[in-house]
């Protein structure tokens, strides 16, 4: 360790307390990414307890030229919050800043620290009879700061939008260690540039989000969940259109899952009973949130499915009898990424395609991959209601998954991303760019857009303090 690094550690210890600056021992919880694809080496892990301490940490790191990697729950999928292997980066963990600060029922808002776990926020809203609708598989460990920094999506974007749409205000520490407090919770504030939207989705490259004021909604009177088998993606899209016309804004979730994805769940999680997947190419999971009653919700959903059967859009369907059965159906959907982990390392694609073009995209891209790599297995699932597919590629059966990842990832990414571009899509729908897709962004993003992004980065973080090498190369 250099003398300058030793001085920085002393300063960080004085700011956060010696017990909350970690530089020795097992730091894998902060140095390894969730997918176990990368393990870095941090100079230290600093764990401040307040926005003021965050500001002081940023000032100290700026004085010593130490890059900062901000981290929440460390559940990201694109190596965006993992330190590199230089041993010079400070991991700024916000996990101690985990409180719900205020809940204003009349204003239908809640203000939380950035390290607040998503599930804890959901529960705080529920206890007041309200709803915070952001929902994703990692909600038991991901944090609000990370959700906002990556503009997380999840399963209810169809009705409530992404994390960006749920946020009314932020508190941010900038690269100079100054605190911007924009937590007013106003739905209308037309006084210049919207700085809030600048930081949301910036993946920690422009500043450190330390708190947020978020929208709340009334709890629905009832929620009803259905599982339907469809023969093709064209029928899945047709079912979505029918559901939107019949259920309107009550349709809060619409997920699609390919047969092979569900087979992986059935294989690796035998306690989960996967319905209707053996003889249909896809299954759909739809959720209706009703403002009237459970009886009205069930009637609406059953009428929709009866009409879909009459029109030969679906092969079969079931409606959950109670909330326990509904949770089981959602658990199956959420178990797909975990089943992939059990099957072995895979090549993930979090892509967005215009919904009308998804069937053609999948057919075209699957054929390209099959011609290029004999026996390749495709794990296709995602949020059909908002056009977001997790189009993942698993090694052929019997092949070593790690070797497949190392030797085929570049080829597979090139095929998939060129197809995404041809169909007018995006290479990242909700996971972000991080360090994993920096090269891809430079290749696929509009050059003028990249220039403007670089200009914003230079203006707000001229020293390249925040998350260097993520999202943009300097």
N, C-alpha and C positions, 0 to 999 in steps of 0.2 A: 504494500500500500504506500502510495506517495505521501509526503508530508502534507501536501495540499488536501488530499482526500481525508487524511486523519483529522485535519482542522475542520473540514466540512462535517465529519461525523460528530465531532464535539459540539459544533453549532446546532446540528439537528437534534442531538440529545438534550441540549439546553432548551430547545423549542418544544419538543414533544415529550420529554422525559426519557431517561436512558432505557427504561424497560420497553419503550415503543420505537426504538431505532435498532433494527436487527441487521447484523452484518456477519454473524457467525452461526454455525450449526446448520440444521436442515431447513433451507428456505424454499423447498420445492413447491410449497403451497402458493408461493408468489412467483417463482421462477419458471414453472412449467405451465404450458397452456393446457386447456381443458381436454383437448383431443390427444394430448401426449405426442404431438408432432414436433414440438420444440422445447428445449430446456436451455434457458439463458443463465447469465450470471450477473446479479445485481451488485453494485457497490454497497447498497444498503436498502432496507425496507423501512420507510418512515411512515408512522401511523398517527397522524395528527388527530386531535379531538374537536377541533373547531375551525371555522373559516379563517379566523385570525391566525391560527397556527399554520394552516395551509399557506396563507399569504407569506408568513415568515419563512416557511420551508422553501417556497418558490424564490424569495429574495436571496436566501442563502445559496441555493443551487445556482442562481444566475451569477452571483458574485464569483463563484468558483468554476463556472462553466460546466456544471454537471447536468446532463440531460435528465428529464423527468418523464417517467412512464406512469401515468395515472391508472389506478386499478380499483375496480369495485369488487364484484363477486368472482372475477376471473373465470367467467363462463363463456367468453367469446369464442368464436369459431374460426377467426382469421388471423390469429397471432397478433392482435392489436394491442394487448396489454401485457405482453410478455417481454422482459428485458432481453436485449441482445447478449452476446457472449463476451462483450468487451470488458465487463466488470466495472464500467464507468457510469452506468445509468442508475439513478435513484428511483426505486419503485415507490410511488406515493399511494399508499393504501388508505381508502376512505372508509374501511369497515367499522371503525370506531364511531364514525359520524352517522349513526343509524336511527335517529329518533324521528318520530312524527312530531312536528313542532306545533302545528295548529290545524284544527279542522273547523271550517266555517260553513255550517249547514245552510245558512241563509244564502250565502254566496255560492254554495255548491263547489267549494274548493278545499283542498288540503295542501298544507305546506310541510315538506319533509326534507331532512338532510339527504345528501347524495348517497350515503352508504346504507340508507334504509332498504331492507330486503323487500322485493316486490310483494311477496306473500304477506308480510307484516302490514304493508299498506292496504292490501285488499281486505285483511281482517279488521283493521282499524275502521275502514269505511263500512264494512258489514255490521260492525257493532253499533254504528249510528244509523243503521237502516239504509245505507247508501252503497253505491257500486263504484269501484274503480275498475274499469273494464279491461285494462291491459292484461293479457294472459298468455303465457308461453311455458314450455316444458321446464325451463330452468327457474321458475318463479320462486322456488324454495331457497334459492341461493343467489340469483342475480340481483343487482341493486339498481335503484332508480337512476343514479348518475350514469351507470353504464347503459341502461335502457335508453336514456336520452342522448348520450354521446354517440350511440349507434343507431338512433331512431328506430328502436325495436318495433317489430310488427306483431306477430303472434296470431292467435286464432280468431280474434274479433275485429280485425281491421275492416272487414266488410261493413260493419255497422258503426264503429267508433273511430276508425282511422288508426294511424301509426302513433307512436309515442309523441311525435311532433304535434299531432292534432289534440293531444290530451294535456298539453303544457301551456300555461298562461304566463309563467314568469320564471326567471332563473336568478340565482346568485352565482357569480363567476369570479375566480381569481385570474387576472391576466398575467402576461409574461413579465410585467414589471412588479408583480406582487401586489397590485392594487385590487381592491374589492369593488366589483360592480353589483349593486343590489337592485334587482328588478323583480322583486317578489310580490308586487302589488296585487296580483290576481285580477287584473282588469281584462274584460273581454273586448274592450275597445280602447285603444291608445294609439292614435295616429299622429305621433310626434317625431317622425323621422324614420331612419333605418330600423328594421326589426332585428335588433342584436340577438334576441332570443333564438330566432331561427338560424342565425349564423353559427351558434355553438351547438345546437342540436344536430346530430349527424356528423359532427366534425371529428369524432373519434379521438378526442383528447389532444388534437394537434393545434388548437387555437387558444385554449384556456382550460382551467379546471372548474367543472361544475361542482358547486358545494351544497346547493339546495335548490329546490324547485317548488313552485306552486302549480297544482294540477287540478284538472276538472273532475268533478264527481257527478254521478247520475243517480236517479232513483233506482232502487232495486226493482226488477221486474216482478210482477205478481206470480209469474210461473215461467219455468223454462222446460222445454220439451226437446228431446233428442231423438233423431231417427238415423238408421243405418240402412243404406240401400245399395243393392248390387246393380251395376250397369255394365252392359256388354262392351262399350267403347267409350273413349274420351269424348267423342261427339255427343253421345247421349248424356254424359256427365255435364257438358256445357248446356245441353238442352234442358236438363233438369234444373240447373242453376237459373236459367232464364224463366222457367215455369215457376220456380220457388219465389223469385223476386217479384214476379207479376202477381202471385197469389198472396204472398206473405208480407210484401213491402219491407219497411224498415225493421219489422220484427225478426227478419232473418239475420241472425247475429254471427253465425258460423257456417262455413261450407268448405269442408275438407275433402280431398280426393286421395285415394291410396291405391297403388298398383298391386296386382296379385302377388308378385314376388316380395314386395315389401311386407305384406301381411303374412306370407309364408315364413319369413324370417322371424317375425314376432311369435308365430305359432311354434316354431322350432326351438327358439331360445327361451321363451317364457310360457311353458306348457300350462301354467295355472290360468293364463288368459285364454278365454274361449273366443276365438275370432269367428264371427258369424258370416255366412254367405260368401266366402271368398274363394271357394274351391273351383267354382264353375263360371265365374264372371271375371272379366279382365280387370275391372276396377270396382272399388266400393267407395261410397260417399257417406260422409258423416255430416249431418245438417242439424243446426240448433235454432230453435225458435224461442225468442223471449217475448212473452205476452204480457200486456198491461192489464188484462181482464182476469183470467182464472186459468187453472190447470185444465179444466174441462174444455174451455174455449181453445186453448193451445193444442190439446190433443185432437180435437175435432178438426182444427185448421190443418194440422200436419197430416192426419189420416186422409182428409179429403185431397190434399195435394198428392199423396202417394197413390191413391186410387186413380186419380186422373193420369198420373205418370204411367201406371200400369196399363190403363186403357189405351194410351198413346204409344205403348211399346218402348217407352223411354227407359224403364227399369225392368230388371228380371224379377226382383223380389225385394222386400223391405221389412224391417222390424222397427217398432217404436218402443223406446225404453218405458217400462212400466212405472219406474220410480227414479229418484235421484241417484240411488245406489247403482242401478243398472246404467244410467246415463254416465256416471263417473267411470264405470268399467269400460264403456265404449270409448270414452275420451282417453282412458289409460292405454287402450290398444293403440290409438293414434300416436300418443306421446311416447310409446315404447319403441317405435320404429327406429329412431336414432340409436337407442340403447341396444336394440337387436343388431344393428349394423356394427356396433362396437364389438359385440360378441362374435360376429361373423369374421371380423378382421378389419384392418385399416382399409379405408376406401377413399375415393376421390369425390369430394363434395362440390356441388354446384347449387348455389342459392340464386336463382334467376327469376326474372320477371318478363313475361310475354303478354302481349294483348290477348285477353281471354278468348276472343274469337279465333285466334291463330294457334292456340295451344295444341289442339289435336294434330294439325298439320306439322307443327314444330316437332312434336314427340315422334310421330311416325317417320319424319325425315331424319331426325338425329339418331334415333334408335337404329335405323337402317345403315347410316354412316358408320356408327360404332361397330355394329355386327360385322360389316364388311372389313373393317380395319383390324378388329381384334376378335378372333374366333372364340366363342363361348363366353364373351363378356356378359355380366349380369347387371341389370339396371334396376335400381331402387328408386322408383318414381312416386313421389307423394308431395302434398303441400296444400297451400291455401288457394284453392281454385277460385274462390269467391273474389279474390283481389289479384289474380293472375300470377301468384308467386309459387313456383315449383322448386322442390328440392330434388334435383335431377342428379342422383348420385350413381357412381359407377363402382361396382364391386368386381374383384378379380374373378376370372373363370374358376369354377369349382375344382378344387385340388391344387390350385396354384398358391404359392406363398404370397400372402397379401402385402407384406412389407416390400418384397421384391417387385411386385406389380406396381405399387405406388411409386417406387423409386424409378422404375424404368418406363412407365407408361403415362405418368401424370401429365407431362408436357404435351404429349401427343393427344391425349384425351381432352385436355383443356382447350387446345387449339381447335379441335373439331367442334366441341360444344359451343365455345364462345363465338366462333365464326358463324355457326348456325343461329345463335342468339342474335347476333348483329343482323343477319339476313332477314330475320323475322321481326325486326324492330323492337328488340328487348333490351334488358339491362343485365350485366354480369353479376350484379349484387342487388337483391331485392330488400333484404333486411339484415344480413349478417355484417355488412360493411366491407371495407377494403383491407384494413390492417396492414401487416407486413406481407401477408400471403399473396395478395392480389395487386401489389403495386405495379409490377411489370405489365399485368393485364390491363390495368386502368390506363396506363400510358399508351397502350396500343389501341384501346377501344373507345376511350373518351374523346369527345370532340376537342380538337386542339385549342379552339378559342376558349372553351370552358376550362380546360387545363390552365391556360394562361391566366384567366381570372382567378382561379383557385390559388395559383402560385402567388399572385399579387396580394390576395387576402392574407395568405400565410406570412408573406414578407412584412406586410404592414402590422399585423398583430403579434407576430413572434419573430422579430428580425434576427435573433440569435439562434433560432432553431432549437429552443429549449424543450418544447413539448413534443413528445413522441416522434423523434426524428426517424425517418425511414418508414413511417407508416403513412398510408394514404398517398402521400406525395414524396418523391425524391427531391432533395434540395440540390 
